[in-house]
Amino acid sequence: MNNSEPVDTKDRAKYEWQSFLFIVIFLFPILSVVLVGGYGFIVWAMQAFFIGPPGHG
């Protein structure tokens, strides 16, 4: 049932480097922008609709 062929060491190393570079160059920056932007949106929405802007008590 398993039709996969074993990958030799050279090809495996190439795939690992490609995966590493994809994660470092694309995935981490995109995720960081999404997380920081999402947090900023949540703070903005809370201040705009529920708790008001920060200020003196």
N, CA, C and O atoms as a printed pandas DataFrame, in Angstrom:
     atom_number atom_name residue_name chain_id  residue_number  x_coord  y_coord  z_coord
0              1         N          MET        A               1    0.801   -1.196    0.000
1              2        CA          MET        A               1    0.000    0.000    0.000
2              3         C          MET        A               1    0.849    1.268    0.000
3              4         O          MET        A               1    0.379    2.326   -0.419
4              5         N          ASN        A               2    2.094    1.174    0.464
5              6        CA          ASN        A               2    2.957    2.335    0.511
6              7         C          ASN        A               2    3.774    2.397   -0.774
7              8         O          ASN        A               2    4.635    1.547   -1.003
8              9         N          ASN        A               3    3.507    3.403   -1.617
9             10        CA          ASN        A               3    4.177    3.524   -2.903
10            11         C          ASN        A               3    5.346    4.494   -2.879
11            12         O          ASN        A               3    5.967    4.728   -3.916
12            13         N          SER        A               4    5.659    5.061   -1.732
13            14        CA          SER        A               4    6.722    6.046   -1.677
14            15         C          SER        A               4    8.086    5.368   -1.767
15            16         O          SER        A               4    8.320    4.301   -1.199
16            17         N          GLU        A               5    8.967    6.028   -2.498
17            18        CA          GLU        A               5   10.320    5.527   -2.635
18            19         C          GLU        A               5   11.201    6.223   -1.603
19            20         O          GLU        A               5   10.951    7.379   -1.264
20            21         N          PRO        A               6   12.214    5.549   -1.107
21            22        CA          PRO        A               6   13.096    6.214   -0.142
22            23         C          PRO        A               6   13.842    7.372   -0.805
23            24         O          PRO        A               6   14.265    7.279   -1.958
24            25         N          VAL        A               7   13.993    8.452   -0.061
25            26        CA          VAL        A               7   14.674    9.638   -0.554
26            27         C          VAL        A               7   16.125    9.568   -0.104
27            28         O          VAL        A               7   16.403    9.320    1.069
28            29         N          ASP        A               8   17.047    9.784   -1.028
29            30        CA          ASP        A               8   18.453    9.704   -0.633
30            31         C          ASP        A               8   18.838   10.922    0.210
31            32         O          ASP        A               8   18.095   11.899    0.293
32            33         N          THR        A               9   19.994   10.840    0.818
33            34        CA          THR        A               9   20.430   11.851    1.790
34            35         C          THR        A               9   20.581   13.226    1.154
35            36         O          THR        A               9   20.242   14.234    1.774
36            37         N          LYS        A              10   21.087   13.278   -0.076
37            38        CA          LYS        A              10   21.297   14.564   -0.739
38            39         C          LYS        A              10   19.968   15.275   -1.006
39            40         O          LYS        A              10   19.840   16.474   -0.759
40            41         N          ASP        A              11   18.987   14.535   -1.509
41            42        CA          ASP        A              11   17.674   15.136   -1.762
42            43         C          ASP        A              11   16.995   15.533   -0.459
43            44         O          ASP        A              11   16.344   16.575   -0.385
44            45         N          ARG        A              12   17.145   14.708    0.562
45            46        CA          ARG        A              12   16.529   15.023    1.846
46            47         C          ARG        A              12   17.102   16.315    2.423
47            48         O          ARG        A              12   16.356   17.144    2.945
48            49         N          ALA        A              13   18.405   16.489    2.334
49            50        CA          ALA        A              13   19.035   17.710    2.818
50            51         C          ALA        A              13   18.537   18.926    2.035
51            52         O          ALA        A              13   18.321   19.993    2.608
52            53         N          LYS        A              14   18.355   18.757    0.717
53            54        CA          LYS        A              14   17.843   19.858   -0.101
54            55         C          LYS        A              14   16.428   20.244    0.322
55            56         O          LYS        A              14   16.110   21.427    0.443
56            57         N          TYR        A              15   15.584   19.241    0.545
57            58        CA          TYR        A              15   14.212   19.518    0.979
58            59         C          TYR        A              15   14.178   20.174    2.352
59            60         O          TYR        A              15   13.358   21.058    2.600
60            61         N          GLU        A              16   15.065   19.745    3.241
61            62        CA          GLU        A              16   15.111   20.347    4.573
62            63         C          GLU        A              16   15.525   21.807    4.502
63            64         O          GLU        A              16   14.949   22.644    5.198
64            65         N          TRP        A              17   16.525   22.134    3.663
65            66        CA          TRP        A              17   16.938   23.525    3.517
66            67         C          TRP        A              17   15.827   24.363    2.893
67            68         O          TRP        A              17   15.594   25.496    3.316
68            69         N          GLN        A              18   15.143   23.818    1.896
69            70        CA          GLN        A              18   14.044   24.563    1.280
70            71         C          GLN        A              18   12.934   24.826    2.293
71            72         O          GLN        A              18   12.369   25.919    2.333
72            73         N          SER        A              19   12.625   23.827    3.105
73            74        CA          SER        A              19   11.600   24.001    4.133
74            75         C          SER        A              19   12.029   25.044    5.155
75            76         O          SER        A              19   11.233   25.901    5.539
76            77         N          PHE        A              20   13.265   24.978    5.591
77            78        CA          PHE        A              20   13.787   25.933    6.561
78            79         C          PHE        A              20   13.721   27.355    6.019
79            80         O          PHE        A              20   13.270   28.265    6.715
80            81         N          LEU        A              21   14.168   27.552    4.782
81            82        CA          LEU        A              21   14.150   28.886    4.202
82            83         C          LEU        A              21   12.722   29.395    4.010
83            84         O          LEU        A              21   12.456   30.578    4.217
84            85         N          PHE        A              22   11.809   28.520    3.620
85            86        CA          PHE        A              22   10.408   28.933    3.487
86            87         C          PHE        A              22    9.855   29.398    4.828
87            88         O          PHE        A              22    9.179   30.423    4.906
88            89         N          ILE        A              23   10.144   28.642    5.881
89            90        CA          ILE        A              23    9.640   28.999    7.204
90            91         C          ILE        A              23   10.231   30.318    7.674
91            92         O          ILE        A              23    9.506   31.178    8.174
92            93         N          VAL        A              24   11.544   30.489    7.519
93            94        CA          VAL        A              24   12.220   31.685    8.027
94            95         C          VAL        A              24   11.877   32.925    7.205
95            96         O          VAL        A              24   11.669   34.001    7.765
96            97         N          ILE        A              25   11.817   32.781    5.881
97            98        CA          ILE        A              25   11.631   33.949    5.017
98            99         C          ILE        A              25   10.161   34.327    4.866
99           100         O          ILE        A              25    9.839   35.514    4.800
100          101         N          PHE        A              26    9.262   33.346    4.809
101          102        CA          PHE        A              26    7.856   33.642    4.548
102          103         C          PHE        A              26    6.944   33.420    5.746
103          104         O          PHE        A              26    6.194   34.319    6.124
104          105         N          LEU        A              27    6.996   32.254    6.340
105          106        CA          LEU        A              27    5.997   31.889    7.336
106          107         C          LEU        A              27    6.103   32.714    8.607
107          108         O          LEU        A              27    5.099   33.259    9.066
108          109         N          PHE        A              28    7.306   32.823    9.196
109          110        CA          PHE        A              28    7.449   33.578   10.439
110          111         C          PHE        A              28    7.099   35.053   10.284
111          112         O          PHE        A              28    6.383   35.586   11.132
112          113         N          PRO        A              29    7.571   35.745    9.237
113          114        CA          PRO        A              29    7.163   37.150    9.088
114          115         C          PRO        A              29    5.658   37.316    8.888
115          116         O          PRO        A              29    5.057   38.227    9.456
116          117         N          ILE        A              30    5.055   36.458    8.100
117          118        CA          ILE        A              30    3.607   36.565    7.878
118          119         C          ILE        A              30    2.852   36.319    9.178
119          120         O          ILE        A              30    1.928   37.063    9.508
120          121         N          LEU        A              31    3.237   35.285    9.917
121          122        CA          LEU        A              31    2.565   35.003   11.182
122          123         C          LEU        A              31    2.755   36.126   12.189
123          124         O          LEU        A              31    1.822   36.450   12.924
124          125         N          SER        A              32    3.934   36.728   12.244
125          126        CA          SER        A              32    4.153   37.808   13.196
126          127         C          SER        A              32    3.295   39.024   12.848
127          128         O          SER        A              32    2.737   39.660   13.743
128          129         N          VAL        A              33    3.183   39.354   11.563
129          130        CA          VAL        A              33    2.335   40.480   11.164
130          131         C          VAL        A              33    0.874   40.191   11.497
131          132         O          VAL        A              33    0.160   41.075   11.972
132          133         N          VAL        A              34    0.428   38.968   11.251
133          134        CA          VAL        A              34   -0.958   38.605   11.544
134          135         C          VAL        A              34   -1.230   38.659   13.051
135          136         O          VAL        A              34   -2.268   39.166   13.478
136          137         N          LEU        A              35   -0.314   38.146   13.839
137          138        CA          LEU        A              35   -0.526   38.143   15.292
138          139         C          LEU        A              35   -0.514   39.552   15.870
139          140         O          LEU        A              35   -1.387   39.891   16.669
140          141         N          VAL        A              36    0.453   40.379   15.485
141          142        CA          VAL        A              36    0.514   41.746   16.004
142          143         C          VAL        A              36   -0.678   42.555   15.498
143          144         O          VAL        A              36   -1.275   43.316   16.259
144          145         N          GLY        A              37   -1.027   42.399   14.227
145          146        CA          GLY        A              37   -2.191   43.108   13.690
146          147         C          GLY        A              37   -3.483   42.660   14.341
147          148         O          GLY        A              37   -4.361   43.480   14.610
148          149         N          GLY        A              38   -3.608   41.370   14.596
149          150        CA          GLY        A              38   -4.802   40.863   15.278
150          151         C          GLY        A              38   -4.914   41.384   16.691
151          152         O          GLY        A              38   -6.001   41.742   17.144
152          153         N          TYR        A              39   -3.787   41.430   17.394
153          154        CA          TYR        A              39   -3.807   41.975   18.751
154          155         C          TYR        A              39   -4.182   43.455   18.721
155          156         O          TYR        A              39   -4.984   43.910   19.536
156          157         N          GLY        A              40   -3.605   44.204   17.785
157          158        CA          GLY        A              40   -3.945   45.623   17.661
158          159         C          GLY        A              40   -5.416   45.824   17.335
159          160         O          GLY        A              40   -6.047   46.743   17.858
160          161         N          PHE        A              41   -5.967   44.977   16.481
161          162        CA          PHE        A              41   -7.385   45.083   16.145
162          163         C          PHE        A              41   -8.251   44.793   17.358
163          164         O          PHE        A              41   -9.250   45.477   17.581
164          165         N          ILE        A              42   -7.885   43.791   18.145
165          166        CA          ILE        A              42   -8.658   43.466   19.349
166          167         C          ILE        A              42   -8.629   44.626   20.339
167          168         O          ILE        A              42   -9.655   44.978   20.920
168          169         N          VAL        A              43   -7.445   45.222   20.531
169          170        CA          VAL        A              43   -7.345   46.365   21.446
170          171         C          VAL        A              43   -8.174   47.529   20.921
171          172         O          VAL        A              43   -8.896   48.171   21.685
172          173         N          TRP        A              44   -8.078   47.806   19.622
173          174        CA          TRP        A              44   -8.861   48.893   19.042
174          175         C          TRP        A              44  -10.361   48.652   19.214
175          176         O          TRP        A              44  -11.098   49.559   19.601
176          177         N          ALA        A              45  -10.812   47.427   18.926
177          178        CA          ALA        A              45  -12.238   47.116   19.034
178          179         C          ALA        A              45  -12.711   47.237   20.481
179          180         O          ALA        A              45  -13.805   47.742   20.735
180          181         N          MET        A              46  -11.903   46.780   21.418
181          182        CA          MET        A              46  -12.294   46.898   22.832
182          183         C          MET        A              46  -12.424   48.368   23.224
183          184         O          MET        A              46  -13.376   48.740   23.911
184          185         N          GLN        A              47  -11.479   49.207   22.797
185          186        CA          GLN        A              47  -11.537   50.623   23.146
186          187         C          GLN        A              47  -12.675   51.328   22.408
187          188         O          GLN        A              47  -13.307   52.224   22.968
188          189         N          ALA        A              48  -12.941   50.943   21.178
189          190        CA          ALA        A              48  -13.969   51.628   20.396
190          191         C          ALA        A              48  -15.373   51.243   20.847
191          192         O          ALA        A              48  -16.276   52.078   20.794
192          193         N          PHE        A              49  -15.584   50.019   21.282
193          194        CA          PHE        A              49  -16.956   49.566   21.537
194          195         C          PHE        A              49  -17.277   49.260   22.995
195          196         O          PHE        A              49  -18.450   49.273   23.368
196          197         N          PHE        A              50  -16.279   48.985   23.831
197          198        CA          PHE        A              50  -16.598   48.516   25.169
198          199         C          PHE        A              50  -15.998   49.347   26.291
199          200         O          PHE        A              50  -16.746   49.836   27.138
200          201         N          ILE        A              51  -14.698   49.529   26.336
201          202        CA          ILE        A              51  -14.083   50.089   27.520
202          203         C          ILE        A              51  -13.661   51.539   27.351
203          204         O          ILE        A              51  -13.313   52.181   28.342
204          205         N          GLY        A              52  -13.675   52.066   26.174
205          206        CA          GLY        A              52  -13.285   53.458   25.940
206          207         C          GLY        A              52  -11.779   53.613   25.865
207          208         O          GLY        A              52  -11.032   52.694   26.200
208          209         N          PRO        A              53  -11.338   54.778   25.423
209          210        CA          PRO        A              53   -9.911   55.002   25.293
210          211         C          PRO        A              53   -9.241   55.114   26.656
211          212         O          PRO        A              53   -9.899   55.418   27.651
212          213         N          PRO        A              54   -7.934   54.869   26.704
213          214        CA          PRO        A              54   -7.239   55.004   27.983
214          215         C          PRO        A              54   -7.167   56.472   28.396
215          216         O          PRO        A              54   -7.156   57.365   27.548
216          217         N          GLY        A              55   -7.120   56.706   29.668
217          218        CA          GLY        A              55   -7.063   58.056   30.178
218          219         C          GLY        A              55   -7.035   58.048   31.702
219          220         O          GLY        A              55   -6.814   57.011   32.328
220          221         N          HIS        A              56   -7.257   59.196   32.272
221          222        CA          HIS        A              56   -7.273   59.290   33.729
222          223         C          HIS        A              56   -8.529   58.638   34.276
223          224         O          HIS        A              56   -9.609   58.744   33.696
224          225         N          GLY        A              57   -8.366   57.969   35.394
225          226        CA          GLY        A              57   -9.451   57.210   35.993
226          227         C          GLY        A              57  -10.556   58.036   36.496
227          228         O          GLY        A              57  -11.533   57.504   37.025
